[in-house]
Amino acid sequence: DIDSLIELLLGDQMGNISEETIKILCAKSKEIFLRQPILLELEPPLKVCGIVE
């Protein structure tokens, strides 16, 4: 369960996380990121702040 893994990471028990748990977390995170769109569809007007390259 991703939520319980996140709670474990945010708590003070990070030393108790197994290598297998970290691998599972990385795999699940990758799945979530790959499902996200690469581009955002935005509607004007739009304000862009910061460095745009």
N, CA, C, O and CB atoms as a CASP TS submission, in Angstrom:
PFRMAT TS
TARGET T0000
AUTHOR 0000-0000-0000
METHOD Language model
MODEL 1
PARENT N/A
ATOM      1  N   ASP     1       0.854  -1.182   0.000  1.00  0.00           N
ATOM      2  CA  ASP     1       0.000   0.000   0.000  1.00  0.00           C
ATOM      3  C   ASP     1       0.899   1.243   0.000  1.00  0.00           C
ATOM      4  O   ASP     1       1.695   1.447   0.916  1.00  0.00           O
ATOM      5  CB  ASP     1      -0.971  -0.001   1.238  1.00  0.00           C
ATOM      6  N   ILE     2       0.759   2.056  -1.025  1.00  0.00           N
ATOM      7  CA  ILE     2       1.597   3.249  -1.194  1.00  0.00           C
ATOM      8  C   ILE     2       1.440   4.212  -0.018  1.00  0.00           C
ATOM      9  O   ILE     2       2.430   4.745   0.484  1.00  0.00           O
ATOM     10  CB  ILE     2       1.247   3.964  -2.505  1.00  0.00           C
ATOM     11  N   ASP     3       0.210   4.435   0.418  1.00  0.00           N
ATOM     12  CA  ASP     3      -0.020   5.394   1.500  1.00  0.00           C
ATOM     13  C   ASP     3       0.707   4.990   2.785  1.00  0.00           C
ATOM     14  O   ASP     3       1.275   5.842   3.468  1.00  0.00           O
ATOM     15  CB  ASP     3      -1.516   5.528   1.772  1.00  0.00           C
ATOM     16  N   SER     4       0.691   3.710   3.113  1.00  0.00           N
ATOM     17  CA  SER     4       1.384   3.280   4.334  1.00  0.00           C
ATOM     18  C   SER     4       2.898   3.403   4.179  1.00  0.00           C
ATOM     19  O   SER     4       3.600   3.682   5.151  1.00  0.00           O
ATOM     20  CB  SER     4       1.008   1.829   4.681  1.00  0.00           C
ATOM     21  N   LEU     5       3.407   3.195   2.959  1.00  0.00           N
ATOM     22  CA  LEU     5       4.840   3.381   2.714  1.00  0.00           C
ATOM     23  C   LEU     5       5.232   4.848   2.872  1.00  0.00           C
ATOM     24  O   LEU     5       6.279   5.158   3.441  1.00  0.00           O
ATOM     25  CB  LEU     5       5.215   2.881   1.307  1.00  0.00           C
ATOM     26  N   ILE     6       4.395   5.741   2.369  1.00  0.00           N
ATOM     27  CA  ILE     6       4.670   7.175   2.495  1.00  0.00           C
ATOM     28  C   ILE     6       4.657   7.583   3.964  1.00  0.00           C
ATOM     29  O   ILE     6       5.522   8.338   4.407  1.00  0.00           O
ATOM     30  CB  ILE     6       3.635   8.005   1.696  1.00  0.00           C
ATOM     31  N   GLU     7       3.682   7.089   4.717  1.00  0.00           N
ATOM     32  CA  GLU     7       3.620   7.401   6.148  1.00  0.00           C
ATOM     33  C   GLU     7       4.875   6.903   6.863  1.00  0.00           C
ATOM     34  O   GLU     7       5.403   7.577   7.748  1.00  0.00           O
ATOM     35  CB  GLU     7       2.361   6.777   6.785  1.00  0.00           C
ATOM     36  N   LEU     8       5.346   5.718   6.474  1.00  0.00           N
ATOM     37  CA  LEU     8       6.555   5.167   7.074  1.00  0.00           C
ATOM     38  C   LEU     8       7.760   6.046   6.764  1.00  0.00           C
ATOM     39  O   LEU     8       8.593   6.295   7.636  1.00  0.00           O
ATOM     40  CB  LEU     8       6.798   3.740   6.576  1.00  0.00           C
ATOM     41  N   LEU     9       7.851   6.516   5.520  1.00  0.00           N
ATOM     42  CA  LEU     9       8.965   7.371   5.124  1.00  0.00           C
ATOM     43  C   LEU     9       8.921   8.727   5.812  1.00  0.00           C
ATOM     44  O   LEU     9       9.967   9.287   6.144  1.00  0.00           O
ATOM     45  CB  LEU     9       8.965   7.559   3.624  1.00  0.00           C
ATOM     46  N   LEU    10       7.728   9.260   6.030  1.00  0.00           N
ATOM     47  CA  LEU    10       7.595  10.562   6.673  1.00  0.00           C
ATOM     48  C   LEU    10       7.788  10.481   8.186  1.00  0.00           C
ATOM     49  O   LEU    10       8.026  11.496   8.841  1.00  0.00           O
ATOM     50  CB  LEU    10       6.237  11.157   6.361  1.00  0.00           C
ATOM     51  N   GLY    11       7.687   9.290   8.728  1.00  0.00           N
ATOM     52  CA  GLY    11       7.857   9.114  10.166  1.00  0.00           C
ATOM     53  C   GLY    11       9.319   8.998  10.540  1.00  0.00           C
ATOM     54  O   GLY    11      10.209   9.310   9.749  1.00  0.00           O
ATOM     55  N   ASP    12       9.545   8.549  11.743  1.00  0.00           N
ATOM     56  CA  ASP    12      10.922   8.437  12.235  1.00  0.00           C
ATOM     57  C   ASP    12      11.437   6.999  12.167  1.00  0.00           C
ATOM     58  O   ASP    12      12.376   6.644  12.880  1.00  0.00           O
ATOM     59  CB  ASP    12      11.010   8.948  13.670  1.00  0.00           C
ATOM     60  N   GLN    13      10.829   6.171  11.315  1.00  0.00           N
ATOM     61  CA  GLN    13      11.187   4.758  11.239  1.00  0.00           C
ATOM     62  C   GLN    13      11.904   4.396   9.942  1.00  0.00           C
ATOM     63  O   GLN    13      11.842   3.248   9.504  1.00  0.00           O
ATOM     64  CB  GLN    13       9.950   3.912  11.383  1.00  0.00           C
ATOM     65  N   MET    14      12.585   5.366   9.322  1.00  0.00           N
ATOM     66  CA  MET    14      13.211   5.117   8.025  1.00  0.00           C
ATOM     67  C   MET    14      14.238   3.994   8.075  1.00  0.00           C
ATOM     68  O   MET    14      14.430   3.311   7.070  1.00  0.00           O
ATOM     69  CB  MET    14      13.866   6.377   7.521  1.00  0.00           C
ATOM     70  N   GLY    15      14.898   3.778   9.191  1.00  0.00           N
ATOM     71  CA  GLY    15      15.888   2.718   9.300  1.00  0.00           C
ATOM     72  C   GLY    15      15.287   1.330   9.250  1.00  0.00           C
ATOM     73  O   GLY    15      16.007   0.345   9.085  1.00  0.00           O
ATOM     74  N   ASN    16      13.968   1.240   9.391  1.00  0.00           N
ATOM     75  CA  ASN    16      13.287  -0.048   9.416  1.00  0.00           C
ATOM     76  C   ASN    16      12.719  -0.444   8.064  1.00  0.00           C
ATOM     77  O   ASN    16      11.957  -1.408   7.983  1.00  0.00           O
ATOM     78  CB  ASN    16      12.186  -0.020  10.431  1.00  0.00           C
ATOM     79  N   ILE    17      13.063   0.266   7.004  1.00  0.00           N
ATOM     80  CA  ILE    17      12.527  -0.031   5.679  1.00  0.00           C
ATOM     81  C   ILE    17      13.459  -1.017   4.980  1.00  0.00           C
ATOM     82  O   ILE    17      14.664  -0.789   4.880  1.00  0.00           O
ATOM     83  CB  ILE    17      12.359   1.271   4.834  1.00  0.00           C
ATOM     84  N   SER    18      12.883  -2.107   4.505  1.00  0.00           N
ATOM     85  CA  SER    18      13.692  -3.129   3.842  1.00  0.00           C
ATOM     86  C   SER    18      14.008  -2.729   2.403  1.00  0.00           C
ATOM     87  O   SER    18      13.354  -1.862   1.824  1.00  0.00           O
ATOM     88  CB  SER    18      12.968  -4.483   3.867  1.00  0.00           C
ATOM     89  N   GLU    19      15.011  -3.370   1.847  1.00  0.00           N
ATOM     90  CA  GLU    19      15.383  -3.124   0.452  1.00  0.00           C
ATOM     91  C   GLU    19      14.223  -3.475  -0.474  1.00  0.00           C
ATOM     92  O   GLU    19      13.974  -2.770  -1.452  1.00  0.00           O
ATOM     93  CB  GLU    19      16.639  -3.937   0.070  1.00  0.00           C
ATOM     94  N   GLU    20      13.519  -4.550  -0.173  1.00  0.00           N
ATOM     95  CA  GLU    20      12.377  -4.968  -0.997  1.00  0.00           C
ATOM     96  C   GLU    20      11.280  -3.910  -0.978  1.00  0.00           C
ATOM     97  O   GLU    20      10.668  -3.644  -2.013  1.00  0.00           O
ATOM     98  CB  GLU    20      11.818  -6.317  -0.503  1.00  0.00           C
ATOM     99  N   THR    21      11.022  -3.307   0.168  1.00  0.00           N
ATOM    100  CA  THR    21      10.018  -2.254   0.281  1.00  0.00           C
ATOM    101  C   THR    21      10.408  -1.047  -0.561  1.00  0.00           C
ATOM    102  O   THR    21       9.558  -0.445  -1.217  1.00  0.00           O
ATOM    103  CB  THR    21       9.832  -1.842   1.747  1.00  0.00           C
ATOM    104  N   ILE    22      11.680  -0.694  -0.547  1.00  0.00           N
ATOM    105  CA  ILE    22      12.154   0.436  -1.352  1.00  0.00           C
ATOM    106  C   ILE    22      11.987   0.137  -2.835  1.00  0.00           C
ATOM    107  O   ILE    22      11.598   1.014  -3.606  1.00  0.00           O
ATOM    108  CB  ILE    22      13.631   0.752  -1.034  1.00  0.00           C
ATOM    109  N   LYS    23      12.279  -1.100  -3.240  1.00  0.00           N
ATOM    110  CA  LYS    23      12.103  -1.495  -4.644  1.00  0.00           C
ATOM    111  C   LYS    23      10.638  -1.401  -5.059  1.00  0.00           C
ATOM    112  O   LYS    23      10.324  -0.932  -6.154  1.00  0.00           O
ATOM    113  CB  LYS    23      12.623  -2.927  -4.870  1.00  0.00           C
ATOM    114  N   ILE    24       9.748  -1.846  -4.184  1.00  0.00           N
ATOM    115  CA  ILE    24       8.308  -1.775  -4.475  1.00  0.00           C
ATOM    116  C   ILE    24       7.870  -0.323  -4.600  1.00  0.00           C
ATOM    117  O   ILE    24       7.121   0.024  -5.513  1.00  0.00           O
ATOM    118  CB  ILE    24       7.485  -2.488  -3.372  1.00  0.00           C
ATOM    119  N   LEU    25       8.333   0.526  -3.690  1.00  0.00           N
ATOM    120  CA  LEU    25       7.987   1.948  -3.730  1.00  0.00           C
ATOM    121  C   LEU    25       8.467   2.589  -5.028  1.00  0.00           C
ATOM    122  O   LEU    25       7.736   3.371  -5.637  1.00  0.00           O
ATOM    123  CB  LEU    25       8.591   2.682  -2.523  1.00  0.00           C
ATOM    124  N   CYS    26       9.675   2.271  -5.453  1.00  0.00           N
ATOM    125  CA  CYS    26      10.209   2.818  -6.710  1.00  0.00           C
ATOM    126  C   CYS    26       9.391   2.346  -7.904  1.00  0.00           C
ATOM    127  O   CYS    26       9.090   3.136  -8.799  1.00  0.00           O
ATOM    128  CB  CYS    26      11.682   2.413  -6.891  1.00  0.00           C
ATOM    129  N   ALA    27       9.029   1.071  -7.929  1.00  0.00           N
ATOM    130  CA  ALA    27       8.241   0.531  -9.040  1.00  0.00           C
ATOM    131  C   ALA    27       6.862   1.180  -9.099  1.00  0.00           C
ATOM    132  O   ALA    27       6.399   1.554 -10.177  1.00  0.00           O
ATOM    133  CB  ALA    27       8.101  -0.993  -8.908  1.00  0.00           C
ATOM    134  N   LYS    28       6.205   1.316  -7.953  1.00  0.00           N
ATOM    135  CA  LYS    28       4.879   1.944  -7.911  1.00  0.00           C
ATOM    136  C   LYS    28       4.962   3.412  -8.311  1.00  0.00           C
ATOM    137  O   LYS    28       4.096   3.911  -9.030  1.00  0.00           O
ATOM    138  CB  LYS    28       4.262   1.814  -6.506  1.00  0.00           C
ATOM    139  N   SER    29       6.003   4.107  -7.849  1.00  0.00           N
ATOM    140  CA  SER    29       6.180   5.516  -8.211  1.00  0.00           C
ATOM    141  C   SER    29       6.358   5.662  -9.714  1.00  0.00           C
ATOM    142  O   SER    29       5.791   6.568 -10.325  1.00  0.00           O
ATOM    143  CB  SER    29       7.387   6.120  -7.472  1.00  0.00           C
ATOM    144  N   LYS    30       7.143   4.775 -10.310  1.00  0.00           N
ATOM    145  CA  LYS    30       7.364   4.808 -11.754  1.00  0.00           C
ATOM    146  C   LYS    30       6.048   4.627 -12.500  1.00  0.00           C
ATOM    147  O   LYS    30       5.781   5.338 -13.469  1.00  0.00           O
ATOM    148  CB  LYS    30       8.369   3.721 -12.174  1.00  0.00           C
ATOM    149  N   GLU    31       5.216   3.672 -12.049  1.00  0.00           N
ATOM    150  CA  GLU    31       3.904   3.451 -12.670  1.00  0.00           C
ATOM    151  C   GLU    31       3.067   4.729 -12.640  1.00  0.00           C
ATOM    152  O   GLU    31       2.450   5.101 -13.638  1.00  0.00           O
ATOM    153  CB  GLU    31       3.153   2.309 -11.953  1.00  0.00           C
ATOM    154  N   ILE    32       3.052   5.390 -11.498  1.00  0.00           N
ATOM    155  CA  ILE    32       2.253   6.608 -11.336  1.00  0.00           C
ATOM    156  C   ILE    32       2.770   7.717 -12.245  1.00  0.00           C
ATOM    157  O   ILE    32       1.979   8.379 -12.917  1.00  0.00           O
ATOM    158  CB  ILE    32       2.269   7.076  -9.870  1.00  0.00           C
ATOM    159  N   PHE    33       4.084   7.930 -12.278  1.00  0.00           N
ATOM    160  CA  PHE    33       4.662   8.982 -13.125  1.00  0.00           C
ATOM    161  C   PHE    33       4.415   8.711 -14.602  1.00  0.00           C
ATOM    162  O   PHE    33       4.155   9.646 -15.360  1.00  0.00           O
ATOM    163  CB  PHE    33       6.163   9.107 -12.867  1.00  0.00           C
ATOM    164  N   LEU    34       4.489   7.461 -15.024  1.00  0.00           N
ATOM    165  CA  LEU    34       4.293   7.134 -16.439  1.00  0.00           C
ATOM    166  C   LEU    34       2.843   7.324 -16.881  1.00  0.00           C
ATOM    167  O   LEU    34       2.582   7.499 -18.072  1.00  0.00           O
ATOM    168  CB  LEU    34       4.725   5.699 -16.706  1.00  0.00           C
ATOM    169  N   ARG    35       1.901   7.294 -15.946  1.00  0.00           N
ATOM    170  CA  ARG    35       0.492   7.515 -16.288  1.00  0.00           C
ATOM    171  C   ARG    35       0.155   8.994 -16.437  1.00  0.00           C
ATOM    172  O   ARG    35      -0.903   9.339 -16.963  1.00  0.00           O
ATOM    173  CB  ARG    35      -0.402   6.896 -15.231  1.00  0.00           C
ATOM    174  N   GLN    36       1.045   9.865 -15.978  1.00  0.00           N
ATOM    175  CA  GLN    36       0.790  11.305 -16.027  1.00  0.00           C
ATOM    176  C   GLN    36       1.062  11.843 -17.429  1.00  0.00           C
ATOM    177  O   GLN    36       1.956  11.352 -18.119  1.00  0.00           O
ATOM    178  CB  GLN    36       1.660  12.048 -14.989  1.00  0.00           C
ATOM    179  N   PRO    37       0.297  12.848 -17.854  1.00  0.00           N
ATOM    180  CA  PRO    37       0.548  13.437 -19.172  1.00  0.00           C
ATOM    181  C   PRO    37       1.890  14.168 -19.199  1.00  0.00           C
ATOM    182  O   PRO    37       2.329  14.732 -18.197  1.00  0.00           O
ATOM    183  CB  PRO    37      -0.587  14.405 -19.552  1.00  0.00           C
ATOM    184  N   ILE    38       2.525  14.144 -20.358  1.00  0.00           N
ATOM    185  CA  ILE    38       3.812  14.817 -20.515  1.00  0.00           C
ATOM    186  C   ILE    38       3.608  16.324 -20.625  1.00  0.00           C
ATOM    187  O   ILE    38       4.397  17.102 -20.090  1.00  0.00           O
ATOM    188  CB  ILE    38       4.558  14.283 -21.754  1.00  0.00           C
ATOM    189  N   LEU    39       2.564  16.726 -21.308  1.00  0.00           N
ATOM    190  CA  LEU    39       2.266  18.145 -21.502  1.00  0.00           C
ATOM    191  C   LEU    39       0.993  18.515 -20.763  1.00  0.00           C
ATOM    192  O   LEU    39       0.098  17.687 -20.594  1.00  0.00           O
ATOM    193  CB  LEU    39       2.133  18.479 -23.001  1.00  0.00           C
ATOM    194  N   LEU    40       0.918  19.749 -20.330  1.00  0.00           N
ATOM    195  CA  LEU    40      -0.292  20.271 -19.707  1.00  0.00           C
ATOM    196  C   LEU    40      -1.092  21.046 -20.737  1.00  0.00           C
ATOM    197  O   LEU    40      -0.528  21.797 -21.533  1.00  0.00           O
ATOM    198  CB  LEU    40       0.047  21.166 -18.494  1.00  0.00           C
ATOM    199  N   GLU    41      -2.392  20.866 -20.724  1.00  0.00           N
ATOM    200  CA  GLU    41      -3.262  21.656 -21.596  1.00  0.00           C
ATOM    201  C   GLU    41      -3.775  22.831 -20.775  1.00  0.00           C
ATOM    202  O   GLU    41      -4.596  22.660 -19.873  1.00  0.00           O
ATOM    203  CB  GLU    41      -4.454  20.791 -22.177  1.00  0.00           C
ATOM    204  N   LEU    42      -3.286  24.021 -21.093  1.00  0.00           N
ATOM    205  CA  LEU    42      -3.606  25.222 -20.329  1.00  0.00           C
ATOM    206  C   LEU    42      -4.467  26.155 -21.159  1.00  0.00           C
ATOM    207  O   LEU    42      -4.383  26.173 -22.386  1.00  0.00           O
ATOM    208  CB  LEU    42      -2.327  25.937 -19.874  1.00  0.00           C
ATOM    209  N   GLU    43      -5.289  26.924 -20.480  1.00  0.00           N
ATOM    210  CA  GLU    43      -6.174  27.881 -21.139  1.00  0.00           C
ATOM    211  C   GLU    43      -5.649  29.295 -20.925  1.00  0.00           C
ATOM    212  O   GLU    43      -5.216  29.625 -19.821  1.00  0.00           O
ATOM    213  CB  GLU    43      -7.623  27.752 -20.606  1.00  0.00           C
ATOM    214  N   PRO    44      -5.677  30.135 -21.953  1.00  0.00           N
ATOM    215  CA  PRO    44      -5.275  31.533 -21.784  1.00  0.00           C
ATOM    216  C   PRO    44      -6.329  32.295 -20.994  1.00  0.00           C
ATOM    217  O   PRO    44      -7.481  31.860 -20.967  1.00  0.00           O
ATOM    218  CB  PRO    44      -5.046  32.204 -23.153  1.00  0.00           C
ATOM    219  N   PRO    45      -6.001  33.388 -20.361  1.00  0.00           N
ATOM    220  CA  PRO    45      -4.684  34.009 -20.243  1.00  0.00           C
ATOM    221  C   PRO    45      -3.819  33.219 -19.271  1.00  0.00           C
ATOM    222  O   PRO    45      -4.321  32.555 -18.364  1.00  0.00           O
ATOM    223  CB  PRO    45      -4.809  35.475 -19.782  1.00  0.00           C
ATOM    224  N   LEU    46      -2.518  33.303 -19.479  1.00  0.00           N
ATOM    225  CA  LEU    46      -1.573  32.529 -18.694  1.00  0.00           C
ATOM    226  C   LEU    46      -0.379  33.404 -18.324  1.00  0.00           C
ATOM    227  O   LEU    46       0.190  34.075 -19.185  1.00  0.00           O
ATOM    228  CB  LEU    46      -1.114  31.274 -19.469  1.00  0.00           C
ATOM    229  N   LYS    47      -0.004  33.401 -17.064  1.00  0.00           N
ATOM    230  CA  LYS    47       1.175  34.144 -16.614  1.00  0.00           C
ATOM    231  C   LYS    47       2.279  33.136 -16.334  1.00  0.00           C
ATOM    232  O   LYS    47       2.080  32.178 -15.586  1.00  0.00           O
ATOM    233  CB  LYS    47       0.863  35.016 -15.339  1.00  0.00           C
ATOM    234  N   VAL    48       3.445  33.354 -16.937  1.00  0.00           N
ATOM    235  CA  VAL    48       4.593  32.478 -16.731  1.00  0.00           C
ATOM    236  C   VAL    48       5.651  33.261 -15.967  1.00  0.00           C
ATOM    237  O   VAL    48       6.066  34.336 -16.400  1.00  0.00           O
ATOM    238  CB  VAL    48       5.158  31.942 -18.091  1.00  0.00           C
ATOM    239  N   CYS    49       6.081  32.732 -14.844  1.00  0.00           N
ATOM    240  CA  CYS    49       7.092  33.388 -14.020  1.00  0.00           C
ATOM    241  C   CYS    49       8.325  32.505 -13.940  1.00  0.00           C
ATOM    242  O   CYS    49       8.224  31.279 -13.907  1.00  0.00           O
ATOM    243  CB  CYS    49       6.545  33.693 -12.604  1.00  0.00           C
ATOM    244  N   GLY    50       9.468  33.127 -13.911  1.00  0.00           N
ATOM    245  CA  GLY    50      10.713  32.378 -13.786  1.00  0.00           C
ATOM    246  C   GLY    50      11.436  32.279 -15.109  1.00  0.00           C
ATOM    247  O   GLY    50      11.121  32.993 -16.061  1.00  0.00           O
ATOM    248  N   ILE    51      12.401  31.391 -15.158  1.00  0.00           N
ATOM    249  CA  ILE    51      13.207  31.210 -16.361  1.00  0.00           C
ATOM    250  C   ILE    51      12.476  30.274 -17.313  1.00  0.00           C
ATOM    251  O   ILE    51      12.123  29.154 -16.944  1.00  0.00           O
ATOM    252  CB  ILE    51      14.615  30.654 -16.013  1.00  0.00           C
ATOM    253  N   VAL    52      12.254  30.733 -18.527  1.00  0.00           N
ATOM    254  CA  VAL    52      11.598  29.923 -19.552  1.00  0.00           C
ATOM    255  C   VAL    52      12.600  29.710 -20.670  1.00  0.00           C
ATOM    256  O   VAL    52      13.007  30.663 -21.334  1.00  0.00           O
ATOM    257  CB  VAL    52      10.284  30.603 -20.085  1.00  0.00           C
ATOM    258  N   GLU    53      12.995  28.479 -20.878  1.00  0.00           N
ATOM    259  CA  GLU    53      13.981  28.194 -21.921  1.00  0.00           C
ATOM    260  C   GLU    53      13.388  27.309 -22.986  1.00  0.00           C
ATOM    261  O   GLU    53      14.071  26.961 -23.950  1.00  0.00           O
ATOM    262  CB  GLU    53      15.222  27.540 -21.331  1.00  0.00           C
TER
END
